[in-house]
Every structure is written in structure tokens, then in C-alpha cells.
Amino acid sequence: MKILVINSGSSSIKFQLLDMESDQVLAGGVVAKIGEEGSYLKYRTIGEGIRKEVPIPSHREGFELAIKVLLDKDHGVIKDISEISAVGHRTVHGGDAFTKSTLITEEVIKKMEECIPLAPLHNPSNILGIQEAKKLLPGIPQVAVFDTSFHQTMPKKAYLYALPCDYYQKYHIRKYGFHGTSCRYVSQRAAAMLKRPLDQLKMIICHLGNGVTIDAVDRGKSVDTSMGLTPLEGPMMGTRSGDIDPGVVTFLSRELGLGIDSIDNLLNTESGLLGISGVSNDVREILEQADKDNDRCKLAIEMFAYRIKKYIGAYAAALGGIDALVFTAGIGENAHQIRSMVCKDLGFLGIVLDEERNQKMIGVEGFINGPDSRVAILVIPTDEERMIALDTLRIARESKGSHH
Ligand code: ADP
């Protein structure tokens, strides 16, 4: 069984073809800068990689190009589209309509359209991707995997904002959370690495990439998560402010006369690590400059780690203790300096890092806690595509079963 995983964004389509029997990524790539100048295809298989500039005016052409290269007689990995058993789509916002991954039907697409106001930048391009894939790969089951659905197990006390109740009932304003696919994958991996059943473990997941999610997972269920109605809430991020007093927004508007779009832009693209460091949103560059005594870079790193530490404290309390602390995504997997700062002085919670192990664990799976640590500390490279492919395979099989 081969599963095609699609991540259709506003200007790019990422794709990966996985062979589920051999548990291998056969090929993967991206068509980028759709509708812009300098659009290109990047593609790699186990053996080789190619990059070529091609005009890609729309998502339609982008998809055609992706399918074409998978079938190509020199670079391809399949001979016919019928070799693709099912297609899994990464989908950002499922609102409270979707509590798990689902087979895509016309009704599902309609419900996804109803979620557009919740993710105006993401959901339209996700839906476009589904529609194009349906046209190009007719008759092949398509599955939607939502970034929000893992968090649908949160209790009301965790997901409601303390606004008048109408705002939830009428407008669906609540905490949804994101990075659910990543958190679900690493929590399952963590249980496997600990050789303990997931339903006996309390974990805190630190997904630290350009976007940051801290997630409290109680016996396999997400019970609180740092992102909110939008991916702006939580600790500090690459270019996003994370938590601020909402009064800052009214101040910016009333006192500085900033319009709503400027404020949106300020909080989403000019803040976070970039805003504080003034250098970059990339932790590698900031660490380099901090080493050269750049004060703003040092401050950016300190703030970043401090805010994560505070969430760990909050979620340890919410969970009533923790068995495992997991670091994942670009920063969590690689930046041992950040992990070290986050865990420092958390011995009172049973979190004790082994600094030597920590410095060695870069981009690979492993334990970084010391022998005296009550809490297991793990580094786990995330693999959202694999999680999407596993869901897609299961759901495609179930749907086939129900037809017979
Ligand atoms: P996204 O959220 O876009 O998927 P990633 O999970 O790939 O992001 O994380 C990207 C971030 O990870 C980069 O901006 C960078 O700050 C950080 N990063 C990646 N590699 C390293 C590294 N070797 N050392 C420190 N930070 C890294």
C-alpha cells in the first residue's frame, strides 16, 4: 500500500509518497511559489534529488507537476496512479466539527468550508488541494487529518475563554489548539520508547518549531494546549508574540491608531524571537549572535526558554504530576542549549537533565534525563507525514470494508 500525503498551503504544495509495508518514504517534494515569479519544483527520492524552475500559475498545475514527477520514467517511483491506495491531506482547522481524521465526502468539504472564518489563511488552500487531488486522482479515497482534532478532548474548563458565553455559542470563539498531529505522533512514540502503555502516562509535549505548542497529554488525551483560537497564543515563537495582555491590542489601536491589519501583522510576523533579537527568527542565528555577546539575542533566548518553563509548571499542575517531558520539532530536536535552559532548576518537579546526553542528542530519538530524574526527558523527531499516512491507511481500509 502506497499513501500520498499532501500539505496544500497558500503558495506551495508539499507531497510525500510513503510505502506502508516497508515503512519507507519513497519520494517527497514541494512545488513552491505557486502563482509567483521563480516558482519551482523540488523533489527527492531515496537515490537522488532534483530542483527545477518551472512556471506554476495555479494549484492545478502544481498538482499536475507533482503527480507527473512521481510517474516520470527517469525520476518517478510509480508507473501508474492506481498504485496510490489513498491520499491523506494535512488540514489546519477542523473547528469543533472534527474530533478525528475522516474520509473526505462532499459533506466533509462543506463542514470544512464552514471552518474558513477560523483559519482564513489556511483552510481555503487546504480545500483547494483536496479538490484538485480529487480531480487528478479520481476514485482514490481521500482522508483529511486535522491539526486541531487531537485537542478536541480538552475539557470545557480548559478550552473556554472567560468571555460572555454567547461568544462561544454564537461565534465558536474558544481555544482549539494546533500541531495536534505532531503531538499525537510523539506521544505514541514516547510511550513506545518508555515501553509503557500510553493510557498510563502523563506527558508534557514541547513542540518547538517556528510555531510553538506546549501540550498536556493525560493518558493519551490532550487536556490542555497552548495555542488558542488561532496559532498566536502560547509561549514566544519565531515571529509571533505568543501570550500578551489583550489590553496591548486595544492600546495599539487607541493610542497608536494602528489598524487591525497592522496589528495582526505586528503580532504574527514582527514579534517573537525576531522582534526581541532584531536579528532573526531562526534560533541557530540567534544562538550564534548570543555567543558573540549580542545582548538582544541573549535576551531573546532567555525569554523564549523562560516562557516555555512557565507553561511546563502550569501543565504539571494541571496534570497533577508528569511522567515524561518530550522535546520535538526544529528547535526541540536540535537546540540543546534551549532544552538545557528550559529544564534548569526544575528538579523540584522531578525534572533533571543529563547535560552530557543532552548535548549529544541532536536530531535523533533518545533519552536526555539523568539517573535521578523522576520524569523521563525525551527528544523525539516529529513525523507528521507518517502519522497522516497511518490514519489515511486505516480509514481507507475501513471505508473499503464498509462497502463490501
Ligand atoms: P516549522 O514550524 O516551520 O515546521 P521546524 O519545526 O522545522 O519549523 O523548526 C524550524 C526552526 O527550528 C528554525 O527556525 C530554527 O530556529 C530551528 N532549528 C532548526 N535546526 C536547528 C539547529 N540545528 N539548531 C538550533 N535550532 C534549529
Residues whose N, C-alpha, C, O or C-beta is under 5 A from the ligand:
A	BS01	ADP	L208 G209 N210 G211 N281 D282 V283 R284 A329 G330 I331 N334 A335
